[in-house]
Amino acid sequence: MATQPVRLVHASDLRLDRPLYGLTDAPPELRALLRDAPLEAAERVFETTLAEEADALVLAGDVLDARRASPRVVSFLLNQFARLEKRGTRVFWSGGELDPPDAWPRTERLPDNVTVFPIGRVESHELKRGNSVIAVVQGVSKPADREVDASGFRRDAHGRFTVGVAYGTSDAPGKEGDRVDYMALGGRSRRATVDHEPGVAHYAGSPQGRCPADQGPSGCTVVQVDESGKAKTRFVAADVVRWNDETVEFTAGVTGDQLKARLRERLDKLRGRAQGVHQLVAWRLEGVGPIVAQLRADGLCGELLADLQKHAGREKPLCWTYAVTCRSRYEPPHEQLDQETILGDLLRQVDVMRSNEAFVLDLSEMLPKPLPDPSLASMGQTQTATQRVDLFNDAAKLGVALMTEEA
């Protein structure tokens, strides 16, 4: 059955009241940016909706926590809704963990173009262009104590293109798109298409990455439906600040000054291709050679971090380095490993413990007693294999530094 073309913008997890986090230290010029980035990214989503002349904006949960959001944030959202209302653009909002419908303040009336779906019950609405129905939009808000029940979603009996909106669903992986033509999902910070046939199920992700785990571009999704009822998605970047992990490899003969020059060069190139998006960068150094022992947080890594932060200056867009790390294993030379010295004993013992997976590494007994907070006990325990490897590597590097480097 032929359908009219439909264009939607799908967004989720705007989290307007939640600033970026994950930096232990940030300069003054960066703090306001971290605070306001979610609002600026959300504004780009609304601008995309207008620029694309979309028939509707679909919001799949976690837009804001109205119970803790400031009046400034609530006012911002209402102003954005009003912009779409002037253009005659509908908004369909499915509540998630943060934004159940009953949390919205009763004193703040939502514009008539905004439809908020109820909790626990799939509700259906017609999307019109003029007097013609071009699609059916079904949605439900997430209950507080359980996942969304997807059983109420179903394709329109008259063959009209059907959109579902939910904060995740109860359907099995790979089955999320079976009930409707396009399932707009929320509840994940990173975008992903999880079903393709017979319908498309897609997580739009957050328009703005919140923490170092949210690597790469973030934004919203433009959904274009053609006359055959086929939906195609297109990513549109909306982020104001972008988290980046950059890897720099080095060989045995590299010096600290050469690493410093190479990192500066890479940082300048990153700024050159940033296209106006501020960058938060973590550098991972990987290589071999004696310099590995110097690449510690309290050693050369710390010096490189300070140099890159100074080198970045205040040029726009900002390219702020927040971490320089090296997880490469220190491989001691034979003469160091074989010598009958305290250093030789240390390196041999580290190698034995590192290779013995049955060895239980629990440093909690070395913590002061009593602890001011019981939760601090976890600091003396390695939770993962990665943490175990890192701890042994750091111990070897620190031992070499204390017994070979000049004070």
C-alpha positions in Angstrom: 0.0 0.0 0.0 1.4 3.4 -1.0 1.9 5.9 1.8 2.7 9.6 2.0 6.3 10.4 2.7 6.9 11.2 6.3 9.9 12.8 8.0 10.5 12.5 11.8 13.3 13.5 14.1 14.0 10.9 16.8 15.8 11.9 20.0 16.2 10.6 23.5 18.2 10.9 26.7 18.5 14.7 26.5 19.0 14.8 30.3 18.8 18.6 30.3 19.4 18.9 34.0 22.5 16.7 34.1 25.9 18.3 33.3 28.9 16.5 31.9 31.1 14.6 34.4 34.2 12.5 34.6 36.9 15.3 34.8 38.8 15.6 38.0 39.9 19.1 37.2 38.6 21.6 34.7 39.7 25.2 34.0 37.2 28.0 34.5 36.5 28.4 30.8 35.5 24.8 30.6 33.1 24.6 33.6 30.3 26.7 32.0 30.7 24.6 28.8 30.3 21.3 30.8 27.2 22.7 32.5 25.5 24.1 29.4 26.4 21.5 26.8 23.2 19.4 27.3 21.0 22.5 26.7 23.0 23.6 23.6 23.0 20.1 22.2 19.2 19.8 22.8 18.7 23.2 21.1 20.5 21.8 18.0 18.0 18.9 18.0 15.1 21.3 17.9 16.9 23.3 15.2 17.4 20.1 13.2 13.6 19.4 13.5 12.9 22.8 12.1 15.6 22.7 9.4 14.5 19.3 8.2 10.8 20.5 8.1 10.0 17.3 10.1 6.4 16.3 10.6 7.1 15.5 14.2 9.8 15.3 16.9 9.7 12.0 18.8 11.3 12.0 22.3 11.9 8.5 23.7 12.5 9.3 27.4 14.8 10.9 29.9 14.3 14.4 28.6 14.8 15.9 32.0 14.1 15.2 35.6 11.5 17.9 36.3 11.6 17.2 40.1 15.2 18.5 40.3 15.5 20.7 37.2 16.0 24.4 37.7 13.3 26.9 36.4 15.9 27.9 33.7 15.9 24.3 32.3 12.1 23.9 32.4 11.7 27.3 30.7 14.3 26.3 28.1 12.3 23.2 27.2 9.0 25.1 27.0 10.5 27.7 24.7 11.8 24.9 22.4 8.4 23.3 22.3 6.8 26.7 21.5 9.2 27.1 18.5 7.9 23.9 17.0 4.3 24.8 17.8 4.6 28.0 15.7 5.6 25.8 12.8 2.8 23.3 13.4 5.2 20.5 14.3 4.0 17.8 16.7 6.0 16.4 19.6 5.4 12.9 21.0 7.0 12.3 24.4 7.4 8.9 26.0 8.6 9.1 29.6 11.6 7.1 30.9 13.3 6.7 34.2 13.8 10.4 34.8 10.6 11.9 33.3 7.4 10.1 34.3 4.4 12.1 33.2 3.3 12.9 36.7 6.6 14.5 37.5 6.0 17.5 35.2 5.0 20.6 37.3 1.3 21.3 37.2 2.0 25.0 37.1 3.8 24.7 33.8 1.4 24.0 31.0 2.7 22.1 28.0 1.9 23.5 24.5 -1.0 21.9 22.6 1.5 20.4 20.1 3.1 18.2 22.8 1.6 14.7 23.5 2.8 12.9 26.5 2.1 9.2 26.6 0.6 7.5 29.7 2.3 5.0 32.0 1.8 1.3 31.4 -0.7 1.7 28.5 0.0 2.1 24.8 -1.8 5.1 23.4 -2.3 5.8 19.7 -2.5 9.1 17.9 -2.8 10.2 14.3 -0.1 12.3 12.7 -1.7 14.6 10.1 -0.4 16.9 7.4 -3.2 19.2 6.6 -6.3 17.0 6.6 -4.5 13.8 5.7 -3.3 11.2 8.2 0.3 10.4 7.2 1.2 8.1 10.1 0.0 6.6 13.4 2.2 7.2 16.5 1.8 4.8 19.4 3.6 5.2 22.7 3.8 4.4 26.4 5.8 5.8 29.3 7.9 3.5 31.4 6.5 2.3 34.8 8.8 3.0 37.7 9.1 -0.6 38.8 9.3 -2.6 35.6 10.2 -2.6 31.9 7.9 -1.4 29.2 5.4 -4.0 28.1 5.5 -4.0 24.3 2.4 -6.2 23.8 0.2 -3.1 23.2 2.1 -2.0 20.1 0.7 -3.1 16.7 0.7 -2.0 13.1 -2.2 0.2 12.0 -5.1 -1.9 10.7 -5.5 0.5 7.7 -1.9 0.0 6.6 -0.7 3.5 7.6 2.9 3.8 8.7 3.1 3.1 12.4 5.7 4.5 14.8 6.2 3.2 18.3 7.8 5.2 21.0 9.2 3.7 24.2 12.0 3.7 26.8 13.1 0.2 25.7 10.7 -2.7 25.4 10.1 -6.2 26.8 10.6 -7.8 23.4 13.6 -10.2 22.9 16.8 -8.8 21.3 16.3 -8.6 17.5 12.5 -8.6 17.9 12.0 -4.9 19.0 10.9 -3.8 15.5 8.5 -6.7 14.8 5.3 -4.9 16.0 5.5 -1.6 14.2 7.2 0.0 11.2 9.6 2.1 13.2 10.2 1.7 16.9 11.8 4.8 18.4 13.7 3.7 21.5 15.3 5.5 24.4 17.3 4.6 27.5 20.8 4.2 25.9 23.4 6.9 25.7 24.8 5.6 22.4 22.9 5.2 19.2 22.2 1.7 17.8 19.9 0.0 15.4 18.9 -3.2 17.0 16.3 -4.6 14.5 15.9 -4.2 10.8 13.1 -6.5 9.6 10.2 -6.4 9.3 10.3 -3.1 11.1 13.3 -0.9 12.2 14.0 -0.5 15.9 16.5 2.2 16.8 18.1 3.9 19.8 18.8 7.5 19.1 21.3 7.8 21.9 21.9 11.1 23.8 22.5 14.3 21.8 25.5 15.0 24.1 28.0 12.5 25.5 28.1 12.8 29.3 31.3 11.1 30.3 34.5 9.5 29.0 32.6 6.3 28.1 30.6 8.2 25.6 33.2 8.3 22.9 32.7 10.0 19.5 29.8 12.0 17.9 26.4 12.2 19.6 23.2 13.6 18.1 19.7 12.7 16.9 18.2 10.6 14.1 16.3 11.8 11.1 13.8 9.2 10.0 12.7 9.4 6.3 9.8 7.3 5.2 9.2 6.9 1.5 6.1 6.1 -0.6 6.6 2.4 -0.1 6.6 2.7 3.6 10.4 2.0 3.9 12.1 3.9 6.8 15.7 5.1 6.4 17.6 6.7 9.3 20.2 9.4 9.1 22.4 10.5 12.0 22.8 14.3 12.6 25.5 15.4 15.1 24.3 17.7 17.8 27.0 17.5 20.4 28.8 20.6 21.6 31.5 18.8 23.4 33.0 15.5 22.2 34.9 12.9 24.2 37.9 11.3 22.3 40.3 8.5 23.1 43.5 9.0 21.1 46.3 6.3 20.9 50.0 7.2 20.3 52.4 4.4 19.7 56.2 4.7 20.4 59.3 2.6 19.9 62.1 1.8 22.3 64.3 4.7 21.4 61.8 7.5 21.9 62.5 10.3 24.3 60.3 12.4 26.5 60.8 15.5 24.3 59.9 13.5 21.2 56.7 12.3 22.8 55.8 15.8 23.9 56.3 17.1 20.3 54.3 14.2 18.8 51.4 14.8 21.2 51.3 18.5 20.5 51.3 17.8 16.8 48.4 15.4 17.1 46.5 17.8 19.3 46.8 20.5 16.7 45.5 18.2 14.0 42.6 17.2 16.2 41.6 20.8 16.7 41.9 21.4 12.9 39.3 18.8 12.1 37.0 19.5 15.1 34.5 21.5 12.9 33.6 23.7 15.8 33.0 21.0 18.3 35.0 21.3 21.6 37.1 18.2 22.3 37.9 16.4 25.6 40.8 14.1 24.9 42.4 11.2 26.7 45.7 10.1 25.3 46.8 6.4 25.6 50.5 5.8 25.1 51.5 2.3 23.9 55.1 1.1 23.3 58.2 -0.5 24.6 61.6 0.6 26.0 63.1 2.1 29.2 60.8 5.1 28.9 57.8 3.0 29.9 59.0 3.1 33.5 58.8 6.9 33.4 55.2 6.9 32.0 53.4 7.1 35.3 50.8 9.5 36.6 53.4 10.9 39.0 56.1 10.9 36.4 56.3 11.6 32.7 52.5 11.1 32.0 51.8 13.9 34.5 54.4 16.2 32.8 52.9 15.5 29.4 49.4 16.2 30.7 50.4 19.5 32.1 52.2 20.4 28.9 49.2 19.6 26.7 46.8 21.6 28.9 49.1 24.6 28.7 49.7 24.1 25.0 45.9 24.0 24.3 45.5 27.5 25.6 42.1 29.1 25.1 41.8 28.8 21.3 38.4 27.8 20.0 37.3 25.1 19.7 38.8 24.0 23.0 40.9 20.8 22.9 41.3 20.0 26.5 43.4 17.0 27.5 42.1 15.4 30.7 44.2 12.3 30.8 47.6 10.9 29.6 48.1 7.2 30.5 50.4 4.3 29.6 49.3 0.8 30.3 52.2 -0.8 28.5 54.0 -3.4 30.6 57.5 -2.5 31.7 59.9 -5.2 30.4 63.1 -4.9 32.4 66.4 -5.6 30.7 68.1 -8.9 31.7 70.8 -7.2 33.7 68.1 -5.5 35.8 66.0 -8.6 36.3 68.9 -10.9 37.1 70.8 -8.7 39.5 70.8 -9.7 43.2 69.5 -6.4 44.4 66.3 -5.2 46.0 65.2 -4.0 42.6 65.9 -7.4 41.0 63.9 -9.1 43.8 61.0 -6.7 43.3 60.8 -7.3 39.6 61.1 -11.0 39.9 58.4 -11.1 42.6 56.0 -8.9 40.5 56.5 -11.2 37.6 55.7 -14.3 39.7 52.5 -12.8 41.2 51.4 -11.4 37.8 51.6 -14.8 36.2 49.9 -16.6 39.0 46.1 -16.1 38.5 45.4 -18.0 41.7 47.2 -15.4 43.8 44.6 -13.3 45.7 45.5 -9.6 45.6 43.8 -7.9 48.5 45.4 -4.7 49.8 42.6 -3.8 52.2 44.8 -4.9 55.2 47.1 -2.0 54.3 44.4 0.6 54.7 44.3 2.5 58.0 41.9 1.3 60.7 39.3 2.2 61.4 38.1 3.5 58.0 36.1 6.7 58.2 33.7 5.2 55.7 33.3 1.4 55.1 32.8 2.0 51.4 36.5 2.9 51.2 37.4 -0.8 51.7 36.9 -1.4 48.0 39.9 0.8 47.3 42.1 -2.1 48.5 40.6 -4.7 46.2 41.1 -5.3 42.5 37.7 -5.9 40.9 38.7 -6.9 37.4 41.5 -8.6 35.5 42.4 -5.2 33.9 42.8 -3.6 37.3 45.0 -6.5 38.4 47.3 -6.1 35.4 47.5 -2.3 35.8 48.4 -2.6 39.5 51.3 -4.9 38.8 52.5 -2.7 35.9 52.3 0.4 38.1 54.2 -1.4 40.9 57.0 -2.4 38.6 57.3 1.1 37.2 57.2 2.7 40.6 59.9 0.4 41.9 62.2 1.1 39.0 61.6 4.9 39.5 62.3 4.8 43.2 65.5 2.8 42.8 67.0 4.2 39.6 65.8 7.7 39.0 67.7 10.6 40.5 65.9 12.6 43.1 
